[in-house]
Amino acid sequence: MKILENKRHGFTVDLTIEVPAEAIDKGLEKAFRQLSKSARIPGFRKGKIPRGLFEKHYGTDVLVQESLPDVINHSYTTAVSQLDLPVVDFPKNVQIPPYEPGVCLVFTCSVDVEPEVKLGKYKGLKATRTSDKAPVTKMDEQLQELRENYADYVAGEHPAQDQDILLCNVKATVDGELVQAWSRDNVGVKLGAGYFGEEFDKALLGLQKETDTSFSASFAEDFYQKDVAGKTVQFDVHVVEVRQKTLPELDDAFAEKAGQLSTIDALRDRIRENLDAQAKQESEEKLRADLMEAIIQDMTVDIPAAMIEREMDHSLSQFQTSMERQSYMKFDQYLQATGKTKEAIREEFRDSATTRVKSELALKAIAKKESVTVSDADLDMQIKEWNVPEIQSLEDYKKHPKADTLENLTFMVKQKKIFDFIIAQSKISV
């Protein structure tokens, strides 16, 4: 393989590549050996047919069609590797001349590569580091959420209040026709949750057990329950039971139940540690984001569309996986429930995808300019910081079946080193 032409204009590289006749002949021979295994010619066993007879019977074109794509692809990837081109998309404008026996084949193509970045200011930047301590109010909010999680609902004679759970027999009709999805006995209704709509919850406030009520409620065109969207529903409700929410006391017994700790003070200490760790992480992330925004605002780069499109695809895939894991809802069901299309959701990621691509290009440019590299010692140090019992060294990491690729680990550590450099060179106020 010989590279006859290598011209770059913008982020596109035009290539002219010569494939020697010997390489094409080897490809043809490989294709013949493969195809002859299933070829049928009277008087010969499969795999034992002479090549000349095979070509006479099936034609040489079948070997060319089978082998040439692999030969061309191998030559292209070899050229990309030799030139160390950071390609971002499949080759385009591929021009391949007809095959001629015993003659070198010269083909041309164009490929988009990572663009050249003209860095602006990335040293001496000014930024403010937010507090790495969580506000006291966060502690109270966390404890209140825990109390809510462990709330009891006790049946009684009291009038129904917001957040109480009512056991009801519900009959719902529209123009005299029963709404099957909503008409059943012993339905648990949490007032304020809005399962039957806000008007329904308000109508049940103040009712006690063994009481009846009838009322109508209107629903918006975009209400989640399609059977009643845009319609007025007549409700006949019998309240079987009213259960009042009771929050547990913040005492040692609650600490044992909620956190398997002996005292409420120990539970507070754990919550404070977790909140401070979260605040520290958020502070670091915001500082990095502010510095990165300043860097990309001051740099010049023309980004290939393929890089942004690829990042949008990645964002959509992550969103789909996360949504299905957290909601136990299939993506198609989510699309149906929200009325959105896959393309519309993907488009929502365009701005964030563009920012991420710009950030990655900026970091690579800084790493190149400042000669930032990653050694095995750097990787080993990062692994030790994770403090994972079964992975204590780089060698452990390489052998572990569930570990990420070494390439991804190196990329992560390199980004961290670049950010450490940027922060060290910046003027950070608190």
ZINOR-V964364 format. One record per backbone hydrogen bond with DSSP energy under -1.0 kcal/mol. NH is the residue of the N-H (numbers start at 1). CO is the residue of the C=O. If there is no record, write none. Layout:
NH/CO
NH/CO
//
This chain:
2/18
4/16
5/16
7/14
9/12
12/9
13/111
14/7
15/109
16/5
17/107
18/2
19/105
24/20
25/21
26/22
27/23
28/24
29/25
30/26
31/27
32/28
33/29
34/30
35/31
36/32
38/35
44/41
47/36
48/45
54/50
55/51
56/52
57/53
58/54
59/55
64/60
65/61
66/62
67/63
68/64
71/67
72/68
73/69
74/70
75/71
76/72
77/73
78/74
79/75
80/76
81/77
82/78
83/79
85/80
87/85
88/112
92/110
95/108
103/100
105/19
107/17
108/95
109/15
110/92
111/13
113/11
114/86
118/300
124/425
127/427
129/429
138/135
140/136
141/137
142/138
143/139
144/140
145/141
146/142
147/143
148/144
149/145
150/146
151/148
152/246
154/244
156/242
160/207
163/191
164/161
165/243
166/189
167/241
168/187
169/238
170/184
171/236
173/234
174/177
177/174
179/172
180/178
182/179
183/179
187/168
189/166
191/164
193/190
201/197
202/198
203/199
206/160
207/204
210/239
213/237
215/235
217/233
219/231
223/220
226/224
228/225
230/220
231/228
233/217
234/173
235/215
236/171
237/213
238/169
239/211
240/167
241/167
243/165
244/154
246/152
251/249
255/251
256/252
257/253
258/254
259/255
260/256
261/255
267/263
268/264
269/265
270/266
271/267
272/268
273/269
274/270
275/271
276/272
277/273
278/274
279/275
280/276
281/277
282/278
283/279
284/280
285/281
286/282
287/283
288/284
289/285
290/286
291/287
292/288
293/289
294/290
295/291
296/292
297/293
300/118
307/304
308/304
309/305
310/306
311/307
312/308
313/309
314/310
315/311
316/312
317/313
318/314
319/315
320/316
321/317
322/318
323/319
324/320
325/321
326/322
327/323
328/324
334/330
335/331
336/332
337/333
338/334
339/335
345/341
346/342
347/343
348/344
349/346
350/347
353/349
354/350
355/351
356/352
357/353
358/354
359/355
360/356
361/357
362/358
363/359
364/360
365/361
366/362
367/363
368/364
369/365
370/366
372/367
379/375
380/376
381/377
382/378
383/379
384/380
385/381
386/382
391/388
397/393
398/394
399/395
400/396
403/400
409/405
410/406
411/407
412/408
413/409
414/410
415/411
416/412
417/413
418/414
419/415
420/416
421/417
422/418
423/419
424/420
425/421
426/423
427/125
429/127
//
